[in-house]
Amino acid sequence: MELGGYFGLVRRWWLVLLAAVALASLGGYIVASRLPAVYEAEVRVLVGPLNTDLDTQRAAGQLTNTYAQLVTSRRVTGAVIDRVGADMTPGELEDAITAVPNDLTRLVVIRVQDGDANQAAALANALADELATLAAESDRPEGQTQVIDPAIVPETPAGPQVLLIVMLAAFAGLLAAIALVVVIESARGTTAVPADERGLRQRTGRAQRGAIARGAPPMSEH
């Protein structure tokens, strides 16, 4: 179908397309508004001393990736659950944790999502404390950790993102409507009068009465 054909299709079916977008958007909003709120708390942990020599800084930077992995280990998550008294399994807590290391700044940013804002902050701070407990087992200065920014109780939920869900639902509804319209138009085209015959009707005012079959031999003249 050429570009002009798509414009014509939109002109003929714009009400259907608009209704599909509106209904899909409404459905997306209803679903998003019924999803439980999720809160995210964040704590920043510094690996190594705050002021130290370059070699120690480099060694501490290399440890940030290790500590980011340790935060989600079952040893740490299990201890944190016992400390906070959270009603979840270590695997569920692991799924709720995001640990982002930065070897240049030597910071490990730990984020925890939970349906309870107070528990999200408590879990994040407990993870930082448990990480410090593990780090204390090393007597090397580059292995020590300290909390730079403790987690605070979030006031607004991080999710669900209602606007994003509505936009995605509207786009999906539009695509589905366009696909349906194309199928309908294609089905109509298979039974419609051929274009050459329509043109003949417009020029002569009557339908073509006969047609020469393809490949048929020409009629001989006697």
N, CA, C and O of each residue as an XYZ file, in Angstrom:
888
protein
N       0.839     -1.188      0.000
C       0.000      0.000      0.000
C       0.875      1.237      0.000
O       1.817      1.343      0.784
N       0.554      2.190     -0.898
C       1.336      3.408     -0.989
C       0.963      4.349      0.149
O       0.004      4.123      0.888
N       1.765      5.429      0.266
C       1.547      6.372      1.362
C       0.173      7.009      1.279
O      -0.498      7.195      2.294
N      -0.241      7.344      0.063
C      -1.563      7.939     -0.098
C      -2.669      7.001      0.337
O      -3.696      7.440      0.854
N      -2.458      5.692      0.127
C      -3.444      4.720      0.568
C      -3.590      4.686      2.072
O      -4.696      4.515      2.585
N      -2.474      4.850      2.794
C      -2.545      4.867      4.258
C      -3.296      6.102      4.750
O      -4.065      6.026      5.708
N      -3.070      7.245      4.088
C      -3.795      8.448      4.475
C      -5.291      8.280      4.249
O      -6.112      8.703      5.062
N      -5.623      7.655      3.130
C      -7.032      7.397      2.872
C      -7.625      6.446      3.890
O      -8.764      6.624      4.322
N      -6.865      5.443      4.271
C      -7.328      4.493      5.285
C      -7.587      5.196      6.606
O      -8.585      4.921      7.272
N      -6.695      6.102      6.990
C      -6.871      6.828      8.253
C      -8.102      7.713      8.181
O      -8.837      7.819      9.163
N      -8.348      8.357      7.034
C      -9.527      9.217      6.900
C     -10.813      8.418      7.029
O     -11.786      8.901      7.608
N     -10.829      7.213      6.504
C     -12.040      6.404      6.564
C     -12.265      5.789      7.939
O     -13.406      5.586      8.354
N     -11.184      5.497      8.639
C     -11.300      4.749      9.888
C     -10.848      5.539     11.117
O     -10.573      4.939     12.156
N     -10.766      6.853     11.026
C     -10.177      7.621     12.120
C     -10.997      7.505     13.413
O     -10.437      7.535     14.508
N     -12.305      7.373     13.285
C     -13.117      7.219     14.487
C     -12.822      5.893     15.191
O     -12.753      5.833     16.419
N     -12.652      4.848     14.412
C     -12.328      3.544     14.993
C     -10.956      3.582     15.660
O     -10.780      3.071     16.766
N      -9.986      4.191     14.981
C      -8.640      4.283     15.553
C      -8.648      5.100     16.833
O      -8.000      4.739     17.815
N      -9.387      6.206     16.818
C      -9.461      7.057     18.011
C     -10.132      6.322     19.162
O      -9.695      6.423     20.308
N     -11.193      5.585     18.857
C     -11.883      4.835     19.906
C     -10.983      3.748     20.479
O     -10.998      3.502     21.685
N     -10.192      3.088     19.615
C      -9.281      2.047     20.093
C      -8.228      2.631     21.030
O      -7.921      2.043     22.067
N      -7.678      3.780     20.668
C      -6.674      4.427     21.521
C      -7.284      4.831     22.857
O      -6.672      4.642     23.908
N      -8.503      5.393     22.812
C      -9.158      5.835     24.042
C      -9.462      4.654     24.967
O      -9.222      4.725     26.172
N      -9.989      3.577     24.399
C     -10.316      2.411     25.221
C      -9.064      1.755     25.802
O      -9.050      1.348     26.964
N      -8.006      1.658     24.977
C      -6.763      1.066     25.465
C      -6.138      1.933     26.564
O      -5.617      1.408     27.548
N      -6.188      3.238     26.400
C      -5.656      4.149     27.420
C      -6.428      4.013     28.722
O      -5.843      3.969     29.804
N      -7.757      3.947     28.603
C      -8.583      3.784     29.802
C      -8.275      2.464     30.499
O      -8.157      2.413     31.723
N      -8.145      1.392     29.709
C      -7.805      0.107     30.302
C      -6.454      0.120     30.984
O      -6.296     -0.438     32.070
N      -5.462      0.766     30.341
C      -4.141      0.877     30.950
C      -4.168      1.659     32.249
O      -3.478      1.310     33.207
N      -4.975      2.729     32.281
C      -5.074      3.540     33.502
C      -5.719      2.743     34.630
O      -5.272      2.805     35.775
N      -6.770      1.995     34.305
C      -7.451      1.205     35.331
C      -6.500      0.166     35.917
O      -6.441     -0.020     37.132
N      -5.755     -0.511     35.036
C      -4.816     -1.526     35.510
C      -3.714     -0.894     36.349
O      -3.377     -1.402     37.418
N      -3.145      0.225     35.862
C      -2.042      0.874     36.581
C      -2.484      1.418     37.928
O      -1.732      1.355     38.900
N      -3.710      1.958     37.996
C      -4.180      2.541     39.247
C      -4.463      1.487     40.315
O      -4.520      1.806     41.502
N      -4.641      0.232     39.897
C      -4.909     -0.839     40.851
C      -3.647     -1.576     41.291
O      -3.693     -2.410     42.195
N      -2.532     -1.268     40.654
C      -1.285     -1.900     41.064
C      -0.829     -1.324     42.401
O      -1.014     -0.132     42.647
N      -0.239     -2.141     43.267
C       0.221     -1.630     44.566
C       1.397     -0.673     44.401
O       2.225     -0.823     43.502
N       1.448      0.304     45.285
C       2.542      1.281     45.254
C       3.851      0.625     45.683
O       3.870     -0.247     46.552
N       4.938      1.056     45.062
C       6.269      0.547     45.375
C       7.166      1.726     45.735
O       7.254      2.700     44.986
N       7.829      1.634     46.881
C       8.715      2.701     47.338
C      10.169      2.248     47.188
O      10.487      1.067     47.320
N      11.038      3.218     46.910
C      12.457      2.917     46.723
C      13.300      3.777     47.653
O      13.175      5.001     47.674
N      14.155      3.120     48.418
C      15.087      3.811     49.315
C      16.507      3.573     48.822
O      16.816      2.520     48.266
N      17.370      4.571     49.033
C      18.734      4.517     48.501
C      19.740      4.877     49.579
O      19.538      5.827     50.335
N      20.830      4.111     49.647
C      21.930      4.387     50.553
C      23.230      4.368     49.748
O      23.399      3.538     48.855
N      24.146      5.286     50.065
C      25.433      5.376     49.365
C      26.557      4.969     50.310
O      26.698      5.497     51.413
N      27.345      4.019     49.840
C      28.429      3.477     50.652
C      29.760      3.763     49.968
O      29.919      3.506     48.775
N      30.717      4.298     50.728
C      32.060      4.561     50.216
C      32.974      3.403     50.580
O      33.002      2.958     51.728
N      33.723      2.917     49.594
C      34.670      1.832     49.818
C      36.058      2.438     49.978
O      36.510      3.196     49.120
N      36.726      2.111     51.058
C      38.048      2.659     51.318
C      37.983      3.961     52.097
O      36.902      4.518     52.287
N      39.144      4.456     52.556
C      39.172      5.711     53.305
C      38.739      6.889     52.444
O      38.844      6.848     51.218
N      38.253      7.935     53.097
C      37.805      9.117     52.363
C      38.989      9.814     51.698
O      38.914     10.172     50.522
N      40.077     10.009     52.435
C      41.303     10.609     51.892
C      42.441      9.614     52.077
O      42.766      9.225     53.198
N      43.036      9.212     50.970
C      44.097      8.212     51.034
C      44.990      8.335     49.811
O      44.754      9.181     48.948
N      46.000      7.506     49.733
C      46.925      7.568     48.605
C      46.300      6.943     47.369
O      45.271      6.273     47.458
N      46.926      7.162     46.211
C      46.367      6.741     44.929
C      46.269      5.220     44.822
O      45.288      4.700     44.291
N      47.263      4.515     45.315
C      47.221      3.048     45.224
C      46.057      2.476     46.026
O      45.388      1.546     45.576
N      45.817      3.022     47.194
C      44.692      2.556     48.011
C      43.367      2.885     47.345
O      42.431      2.088     47.403
N      43.278      4.047     46.715
C      42.050      4.422     45.999
C      41.759      3.445     44.865
O      40.619      3.022     44.673
N      42.799      3.093     44.122
C      42.611      2.164     43.014
C      42.181      0.782     43.511
O      41.296      0.148     42.935
N      42.817      0.336     44.578
C      42.452     -0.968     45.138
C      41.019     -0.958     45.664
O      40.287     -1.934     45.495
N      40.622      0.133     46.296
C      39.249      0.243     46.801
C      38.249      0.290     45.644
O      37.165     -0.286     45.728
N      38.626      0.985     44.556
C      37.739      1.047     43.397
C      37.480     -0.318     42.796
O      36.376     -0.606     42.333
N      38.506     -1.160     42.806
C      38.331     -2.509     42.278
C      37.417     -3.361     43.160
O      36.802     -4.317     42.686
N      37.333     -3.012     44.427
C      36.489     -3.783     45.338
C      35.015     -3.412     45.255
O      34.168     -4.147     45.763
N      34.694     -2.299     44.630
C      33.289     -1.882     44.568
C      32.423     -2.912     43.853
O      31.290     -3.163     44.265
N      32.943     -3.507     42.794
C      32.171     -4.529     42.079
C      31.940     -5.761     42.959
O      30.868     -6.365     42.929
N      32.954     -6.120     43.736
C      32.812     -7.264     44.632
C      31.750     -7.000     45.693
O      30.920     -7.863     45.978
N      31.781     -5.814     46.270
C      30.814     -5.474     47.310
C      29.401     -5.380     46.743
O      28.436     -5.739     47.418
N      29.277     -4.904     45.518
C      27.955     -4.828     44.895
C      27.352     -6.214     44.715
O      26.139     -6.389     44.829
N      28.205     -7.202     44.433
C      27.727     -8.574     44.312
C      27.407     -9.177     45.686
O      26.451     -9.939     45.829
N      28.213     -8.828     46.686
C      27.984     -9.352     48.028
C      26.660     -8.872     48.614
O      26.034     -9.592     49.392
N      26.230     -7.672     48.253
C      24.996     -7.112     48.800
C      23.804     -8.013     48.501
O      22.880     -8.112     49.309
N      23.823     -8.670     47.342
C      22.701     -9.529     46.957
C      22.937    -11.006     47.283
O      22.150    -11.862     46.880
N      24.004    -11.305     48.002
C      24.274    -12.700     48.373
C      23.301    -13.136     49.467
O      22.784    -12.311     50.220
N      23.064    -14.430     49.542
C      22.118    -14.949     50.525
C      22.640    -14.774     51.958
O      21.852    -14.668     52.898
N      23.937    -14.746     52.116
C      24.482    -14.512     53.452
C      24.064    -13.138     53.962
O      23.672    -12.985     55.119
N      24.151    -12.138     53.083
C      23.804    -10.773     53.479
C      22.298    -10.597     53.572
O      21.801    -10.050     54.557
N      21.561    -11.053     52.560
C      20.111    -10.849     52.572
C      19.444    -11.589     53.736
O      18.504    -11.079     54.345
N      19.937    -12.791     54.037
C      19.363    -13.519     55.166
C      19.584    -12.804     56.482
O      18.679    -12.728     57.313
N      20.802    -12.271     56.679
C      21.099    -11.542     57.918
C      20.271    -10.261     58.014
O      19.828     -9.885     59.099
N      20.064     -9.592     56.878
C      19.292     -8.343     56.874
C      17.828     -8.609     57.204
O      17.210     -7.841     57.940
N      17.274     -9.683     56.669
C      15.882    -10.023     56.958
C      15.701    -10.291     58.446
O      14.722     -9.847     59.045
N      16.637    -11.013     59.038
C      16.557    -11.281     60.484
C      16.689     -9.993     61.285
O      16.025     -9.828     62.308
N      17.537     -9.084     60.829
C      17.756     -7.845     61.566
C      16.523     -6.946     61.509
O      16.123     -6.365     62.518
N      15.926     -6.837     60.323
C      14.769     -5.940     60.154
C      13.476     -6.614     60.580
O      12.526     -5.943     60.985
N      13.436     -7.944     60.491
C      12.206     -8.661     60.784
C      11.216     -8.601     59.639
O      10.004     -8.611     59.854
N      11.735     -8.538     58.419
C      10.886     -8.441     57.244
C      10.278     -9.797     56.911
O      10.919    -10.837     57.062
N       9.030     -9.765     56.457
C       8.335    -10.991     56.087
C       8.587    -11.285     54.605
O       7.721    -11.059     53.759
N       9.767    -11.785     54.311
C      10.143    -12.124     52.941
C      11.273    -13.132     52.968
O      11.915    -13.346     53.996
N      11.500    -13.740     51.832
C      12.595    -14.703     51.711
C      13.844    -13.991     51.195
O      13.739    -12.898     50.638
N      15.018    -14.588     51.370
C      16.233    -13.976     50.810
C      16.149    -13.764     49.301
O      16.671    -12.780     48.775
N      15.494    -14.683     48.615
C      15.351    -14.518     47.172
C      14.493    -13.321     46.815
O      14.799    -12.603     45.864
N      13.416    -13.093     47.567
C      12.549    -11.933     47.311
C      13.292    -10.627     47.591
O      13.143     -9.652     46.855
N      14.089    -10.612     48.655
C      14.874     -9.415     48.940
C      15.931     -9.196     47.862
O      16.188     -8.061     47.461
N      16.530    -10.264     47.404
C      17.531    -10.143     46.339
C      16.930     -9.500     45.085
O      17.574     -8.678     44.434
N      15.697     -9.878     44.751
C      15.038     -9.303     43.577
C      14.716     -7.828     43.773
O      14.595     -7.082     42.801
N      14.577     -7.406     45.026
C      14.217     -6.014     45.314
C      15.433     -5.100     45.406
O      15.279     -3.887     45.547
N      16.640     -5.663     45.327
C      17.868     -4.881     45.502
C      18.494     -4.555     44.151
O      18.539     -5.390     43.247
N      18.973     -3.321     44.036
C      19.810     -2.909     42.907
C      21.066     -2.266     43.482
O      20.982     -1.262     44.190
N      22.222     -2.835     43.184
C      23.501     -2.312     43.673
C      24.338     -1.869     42.479
O      24.658     -2.676     41.605
N      24.688     -0.598     42.444
C      25.426     -0.023     41.317
C      26.801      0.438     41.808
O      26.887      1.393     42.580
N      27.878     -0.228     41.371
C      29.223      0.181     41.790
C      29.832      1.204     40.833
O      29.500      1.240     39.648
N      30.715      2.021     41.360
C      31.464      2.980     40.547
C      32.914      2.938     41.009
O      33.236      3.399     42.104
N      33.788      2.384     40.172
C      35.176      2.201     40.591
C      35.955      3.508     40.618
O      37.033      3.561     41.212
N      35.439      4.570     39.990
C      36.133      5.857     40.014
C      35.831      6.630     41.295
O      36.741      7.130     41.957
N      34.553      6.723     41.638
C      34.181      7.431     42.865
C      34.283      6.546     44.095
O      34.240      7.046     45.219
N      34.419      5.213     43.897
C      34.480      4.221     44.956
C      33.184      4.141     45.753
O      33.177      3.740     46.917
N      32.089      4.531     45.106
C      30.777      4.489     45.748
C      29.987      3.281     45.258
O      30.031      2.923     44.081
N      29.271      2.670     46.180
C      28.304      1.629     45.845
C      26.928      2.162     46.247
O      26.659      2.389     47.427
N      26.069      2.356     45.257
C      24.726      2.869     45.505
C      23.781      1.670     45.614
O      23.624      0.898     44.668
N      23.165      1.533     46.771
C      22.269      0.409     47.041
C      20.839      0.930     47.079
O      20.523      1.831     47.855
N      19.975      0.362     46.239
C      18.562      0.749     46.208
C      17.707     -0.474     46.530
O      17.971     -1.582     46.063
N      16.685     -0.244     47.334
C      15.765     -1.320     47.722
C      14.341     -0.853     47.464
O      13.968      0.258     47.843
N      13.548     -1.699     46.821
C      12.144     -1.403     46.572
C      11.274     -2.295     47.459
O      11.528     -3.488     47.625
N      10.236     -1.667     48.024
C       9.334     -2.410     48.896
C       7.986     -1.694     48.914
O       7.904     -0.493     48.656
N       6.940     -2.445     49.220
C       5.619     -1.841     49.294
C       5.431     -0.960     50.515
O       4.484     -0.175     50.565
N       6.310     -1.071     51.497
C       6.266     -0.244     52.706
C       7.452      0.707     52.685
O       8.599      0.267     52.605
N       7.188      1.992     52.754
C       8.260      2.991     52.659
C       9.244      2.865     53.811
O      10.453      2.956     53.599
N       8.752      2.657     55.023
C       9.637      2.536     56.187
C      10.518      1.290     56.082
O      11.700      1.324     56.422
N       9.933      0.204     55.612
C      10.716     -1.021     55.493
C      11.747     -0.913     54.386
O      12.833     -1.481     54.501
N      11.428     -0.193     53.313
C      12.402     -0.004     52.235
C      13.653      0.695     52.761
O      14.774      0.286     52.459
N      13.454      1.751     53.551
C      14.599      2.472     54.125
C      15.344      1.592     55.128
O      16.575      1.582     55.148
N      14.613      0.860     55.953
C      15.257     -0.007     56.948
C      16.084     -1.091     56.281
O      17.189     -1.393     56.733
N      15.568     -1.676     55.217
C      16.313     -2.710     54.511
C      17.582     -2.149     53.868
O      18.638     -2.779     53.925
N      17.480     -0.968     53.257
C      18.651     -0.372     52.610
C      19.750     -0.086     53.629
O      20.916     -0.398     53.389
N      19.387      0.502     54.754
C      20.388      0.803     55.783
C      20.957     -0.470     56.395
O      22.143     -0.522     56.721
N      20.132     -1.491     56.552
C      20.622     -2.760     57.103
C      21.591     -3.437     56.139
O      22.552     -4.073     56.573
N      21.351     -3.308     54.851
C      22.285     -3.863     53.865
C      23.647     -3.185     53.968
O      24.684     -3.846     53.909
N      23.636     -1.852     54.125
C      24.899     -1.125     54.260
C      25.628     -1.534     55.542
O      26.852     -1.673     55.550
N      24.869     -1.726     56.624
C      25.496     -2.135     57.883
C      26.068     -3.549     57.784
O      27.152     -3.821     58.299
N      25.342     -4.437     57.129
C      25.820     -5.808     56.993
C      27.047     -5.858     56.094
O      27.950     -6.665     56.314
N      27.080     -4.993     55.075
C      28.256     -4.928     54.212
C      29.466     -4.435     54.999
O      30.579     -4.921     54.798
N      29.252     -3.478     55.888
C      30.349     -2.985     56.734
C      30.854     -4.075     57.665
O      32.049     -4.141     57.955
N      29.955     -4.928     58.134
C      30.362     -6.038     58.999
C      31.272     -7.004     58.253
O      32.269     -7.477     58.797
N      30.920     -7.293     57.001
C      31.782     -8.154     56.185
C      33.123     -7.486     55.897
O      34.171     -8.130     55.939
N      33.075     -6.186     55.605
C      34.312     -5.475     55.285
C      35.251     -5.408     56.488
O      36.470     -5.349     56.322
N      34.690     -5.418     57.699
C      35.517     -5.328     58.902
C      36.365     -6.571     59.108
O      37.310     -6.550     59.897
N      36.041     -7.655     58.408
C      36.840     -8.866     58.520
C      38.204     -8.703     57.855
O      39.114     -9.498     58.089
N      38.342     -7.661     57.018
C      39.626     -7.377     56.374
C      40.343     -6.280     57.148
O      39.728     -5.306     57.581
N      41.644     -6.449     57.315
C      42.428     -5.429     58.019
C      43.071     -4.441     57.054
O      43.864     -3.593     57.463
N      42.729     -4.552     55.769
C      43.267     -3.648     54.756
C      42.407     -2.391     54.692
O      41.181     -2.497     54.723
N      43.000     -1.215     54.606
C      42.202      0.021     54.590
C      41.313      0.142     53.358
O      40.231      0.724     53.433
N      41.760     -0.403     52.217
C      40.939     -0.287     51.008
C      39.681     -1.156     51.061
O      38.772     -0.985     50.248
N      39.629     -2.071     52.000
C      38.468     -2.938     52.098
C      37.388     -2.433     53.027
O      36.306     -3.017     53.086
N      37.655     -1.358     53.755
C      36.676     -0.836     54.703
C      35.574     -0.060     53.979
O      35.786      0.459     52.883
N      34.411      0.012     54.598
C      33.288      0.762     54.017
C      32.715      1.708     55.058
O      32.830      1.484     56.263
N      32.104      2.756     54.570
C      31.412      3.695     55.435
C      30.230      4.291     54.676
O      30.300      4.529     53.471
N      29.146      4.525     55.408
C      27.937      5.082     54.804
C      28.111      6.582     54.633
O      28.380      7.296     55.599
N      27.957      7.057     53.406
C      28.042      8.488     53.113
C      26.672      9.143     53.204
O      26.521     10.196     53.823
N      25.677      8.520     52.587
C      24.302      9.017     52.633
C      23.389      7.878     53.063
O      23.109      6.987     52.261
N      22.920      7.881     54.299
C      22.006      6.821     54.720
C      20.652      6.953     54.022
O      20.281      8.027     53.550
N      19.943      5.859     53.972
C      18.630      5.870     53.335
C      17.615      6.572     54.230
O      17.624      6.410     55.450
N      16.748      7.347     53.605
C      15.657      8.001     54.315
C      14.334      7.422     53.807
O      14.269      6.839     52.724
N      13.308      7.590     54.594
C      12.000      7.039     54.213
C      11.460      7.820     53.015
O      11.261      9.030     53.117
N      11.221      7.158     51.890
C      10.702      7.883     50.712
C       9.272      8.352     50.957
O       8.463      7.646     51.559
N       8.979      9.551     50.480
C       7.645     10.123     50.673
C       6.701      9.785     49.525
O       5.492      9.672     49.730
N       7.233      9.624     48.337
C       6.399      9.326     47.170
C       6.819      7.985     46.585
O       8.000      7.640     46.609
N       5.868      7.232     46.063
C       6.204      5.916     45.493
C       6.980      6.051     44.196
O       6.805      7.014     43.449
N       7.839      5.077     43.939
C       8.600      5.039     42.689
C       7.820      4.364     41.573
O       8.186      4.482     40.403
N       6.782      3.679     41.909
C       5.968      2.987     40.916
C       4.608      2.661     41.498
O       4.409      2.790     42.706
N       3.675      2.246     40.671
C       3.844      2.063     39.214
C       3.833      3.397     38.470
O       3.265      4.378     38.950
N       4.459      3.427     37.303
C       4.506      4.623     36.478
C       3.243      4.655     35.613
O       3.203      4.095     34.517
N       2.224      5.318     36.133
C       0.899      5.289     35.500
C       0.950      5.874     34.095
O       0.399      5.296     33.158
N       1.608      7.015     33.946
C       1.645      7.671     32.634
C       2.310      6.784     31.587
O       1.827      6.685     30.459
N       3.409      6.144     31.954
C       4.100      5.267     31.005
C       3.222      4.087     30.613
O       3.168      3.709     29.443
N       2.536      3.507     31.590
C       1.663      2.371     31.294
C       0.530      2.789     30.376
O       0.181      2.053     29.452
N      -0.050      3.961     30.614
C      -1.139      4.453     29.768
C      -0.653      4.690     28.339
O      -1.341      4.340     27.380
N       0.528      5.283     28.199
C       1.066      5.543     26.861
C       1.346      4.241     26.114
O       1.052      4.137     24.923
N       1.907      3.257     26.796
C       2.170      1.967     26.159
C       0.871      1.267     25.768
O       0.787      0.653     24.704
N      -0.139      1.362     26.631
C      -1.427      0.752     26.311
C      -2.074      1.434     25.116
O      -2.654      0.768     24.258
N      -1.978      2.773     25.055
C      -2.545      3.498     23.923
C      -1.850      3.126     22.622
O      -2.502      2.961     21.591
N      -0.536      2.996     22.667
C       0.213      2.617     21.464
C      -0.147      1.208     21.021
O      -0.308      0.944     19.829
N      -0.272      0.299     21.993
C      -0.652     -1.068     21.654
C      -2.057     -1.118     21.063
O      -2.310     -1.872     20.123
N      -2.975     -0.315     21.612
C      -4.323     -0.264     21.069
C      -4.356      0.277     19.659
O      -5.114     -0.209     18.820
N      -3.535      1.285     19.391
C      -3.464      1.842     18.041
C      -2.930      0.820     17.050
O      -3.478      0.674     15.957
N      -1.877      0.118     17.414
C      -1.316     -0.908     16.524
C      -2.328     -2.018     16.248
O      -2.457     -2.483     15.116
N      -3.044     -2.436     17.291
C      -4.040     -3.488     17.108
C      -5.162     -3.023     16.193
O      -5.634     -3.785     15.349
N      -5.591     -1.773     16.357
C      -6.661     -1.240     15.512
C      -6.208     -1.116     14.066
O      -6.966     -1.427     13.147
N      -4.976     -0.662     13.858
C      -4.456     -0.541     12.496
C      -4.374     -1.908     11.829
O      -4.724     -2.054     10.658
N      -3.910     -2.911     12.575
C      -3.823     -4.266     12.021
C      -5.204     -4.784     11.631
O      -5.368     -5.401     10.579
N      -6.199     -4.529     12.487
C      -7.561     -4.973     12.186
C      -8.116     -4.271     10.957
O      -8.752     -4.896     10.109
N      -7.873     -2.970     10.866
C      -8.362     -2.198      9.720
C      -7.719     -2.688      8.420
O      -8.396     -2.819      7.400
N      -6.424     -2.954      8.459
C      -5.731     -3.442      7.267
C      -6.309     -4.787      6.830
O      -6.491     -5.030      5.638
N      -6.600     -5.667      7.808
C      -7.191     -6.963      7.467
C      -8.564     -6.779      6.832
O      -8.884     -7.436      5.841
N      -9.372     -5.895      7.395
C     -10.705     -5.651      6.842
C     -10.614     -5.077      5.438
O     -11.335     -5.501      4.534
N      -9.714     -4.105      5.261
C      -9.556     -3.491      3.941
C      -9.055     -4.507      2.927
O      -9.489     -4.501      1.775
N      -8.153     -5.374      3.342
C      -7.640     -6.392      2.428
C      -8.738     -7.376      2.040
O      -8.832     -7.786      0.883
N      -9.579     -7.760      3.028
C     -10.673     -8.675      2.734
C     -11.668     -8.044      1.776
O     -12.178     -8.713      0.878
N     -11.940     -6.791      1.958
C     -12.843     -6.103      1.034
C     -12.249     -6.005     -0.356
O     -12.970     -6.115     -1.348
N     -10.953     -5.802     -0.440
C     -10.299     -5.659     -1.735
C     -10.341     -6.923     -2.562
O     -10.322     -6.861     -3.791
N     -10.398     -8.099     -1.891
C     -10.416     -9.356     -2.641
C     -11.742     -9.590     -3.318
O     -11.796    -10.338     -4.294
N     -12.832     -8.976     -2.840
C     -14.146     -9.170     -3.439
C     -14.642     -7.942     -4.155
O     -15.730     -7.963     -4.730
N     -13.875     -6.872     -4.137
C     -14.303     -5.628     -4.773
C     -14.160     -5.749     -6.276
O     -13.480     -6.641     -6.784
N     -14.812     -4.834     -6.980
C     -14.731     -4.815     -8.429
C     -13.347     -4.387     -8.842
O     -12.843     -3.400     -8.305
N     -12.701     -5.072     -9.767
C     -11.361     -4.687    -10.189
C     -11.312     -3.244    -10.653
O     -12.297     -2.679    -11.130
N     -10.111     -2.662    -10.493
C      -9.966     -1.247    -10.806
C     -10.206     -0.964    -12.274
O     -10.805      0.060    -12.602
N      -9.743     -1.865    -13.204
C      -9.922     -1.594    -14.620
C     -11.387     -1.638    -15.015
O     -11.815     -0.897    -15.900
N     -12.170     -2.515    -14.356
C     -13.585     -2.587    -14.679
C     -14.322     -1.378    -14.131
O     -15.250     -0.873    -14.763
N     -13.904     -0.900    -12.932
C     -14.529      0.297    -12.395
C     -14.275      1.481    -13.314
O     -15.161      2.298    -13.560
N     -13.040      1.558    -13.819
C     -12.737      2.646    -14.747
C     -13.563      2.561    -16.013
O     -14.002      3.585    -16.537
N     -13.782      1.349    -16.516
C     -14.588      1.176    -17.708
C     -16.028      1.590    -17.450
O     -16.663      2.195    -18.314
N     -16.544      1.272    -16.277
C     -17.906      1.675    -15.949
C     -18.034      3.183    -15.922
O     -19.017      3.749    -16.401
N     -17.017      3.831    -15.350
C     -17.076      5.282    -15.284
C     -17.015      5.926    -16.660
O     -17.622      6.974    -16.880
N     -16.278      5.302    -17.603
C     -16.125      5.898    -18.932
C     -17.304      5.605    -19.842
O     -17.723      6.468    -20.614
N     -17.850      4.382    -19.758
C     -18.891      3.971    -20.691
C     -20.266      3.954    -20.081
O     -21.273      3.929    -20.788
N     -20.310      3.967    -18.714
C     -21.610      3.921    -18.074
C     -22.186      2.538    -17.992
O     -23.323      2.392    -17.542
N     -21.482      1.526    -18.394
C     -21.961      0.156    -18.305
C     -20.788     -0.775    -18.015
O     -19.625     -0.416    -18.197
N     -21.120     -1.966    -17.563
C     -20.087     -2.921    -17.196
C     -19.540     -3.603    -18.416
O     -20.218     -3.713    -19.438
N     -18.334     -4.054    -18.315
C     -17.714     -4.817    -19.391
C     -18.417     -6.163    -19.501
O     -18.519     -6.909    -18.528
N     -18.901     -6.458    -20.709
C     -19.713     -7.666    -20.879
C     -18.860     -8.913    -21.058
O     -19.317    -10.011    -20.739
N     -17.695     -8.784    -21.533
C     -16.883     -9.968    -21.757
C     -15.426     -9.653    -21.642
O     -15.041     -8.484    -21.641
N     -14.626    -10.643    -21.547
C     -13.183    -10.468    -21.441
C     -12.519    -11.610    -22.154
O     -13.001    -12.742    -22.133
N     -11.401    -11.305    -22.790
C     -10.644    -12.328    -23.489
C      -9.752    -13.032    -22.491
O      -8.975    -12.389    -21.785
N      -9.854    -14.307    -22.428
C      -9.039    -15.075    -21.480
C      -7.589    -14.995    -21.869
O      -7.243    -14.972    -23.050
N      -6.730    -14.950    -20.846
C      -5.297    -14.898    -21.095
C      -4.834    -16.199    -21.738
O      -5.216    -17.298    -21.337
N      -4.012    -16.026    -22.733
C      -3.450    -17.205    -23.387
C      -4.350    -17.819    -24.446
O      -3.951    -18.791    -25.088
N      -5.579    -17.275    -24.655
C      -6.497    -17.869    -25.640
C      -6.036    -17.459    -27.027
O      -5.598    -16.324    -27.216
N      -6.124    -18.359    -28.006
C      -5.675    -18.035    -29.383
C      -6.618    -17.020    -30.017
O      -7.818    -17.033    -29.745
N      -6.091    -16.158    -30.845
C      -6.956    -15.165    -31.499
C      -7.949    -15.860    -32.416
O      -7.674    -16.918    -32.982
N      -9.112    -15.233    -32.544
C     -10.171    -15.783    -33.372
C      -9.787    -15.606    -34.843
O      -9.346    -14.535    -35.261
N      -9.960    -16.656    -35.598
C      -9.606    -16.599    -37.032
C     -10.734    -15.964    -37.821
O     -11.907    -16.121    -37.484
N     -10.384    -15.265    -38.844
C     -11.362    -14.610    -39.702
C     -11.603    -15.478    -40.935
O     -10.669    -15.986    -41.554
N     -12.847    -15.629    -41.261
C     -13.221    -16.408    -42.432
C     -13.814    -15.483    -43.476
O     -14.201    -15.936    -44.554
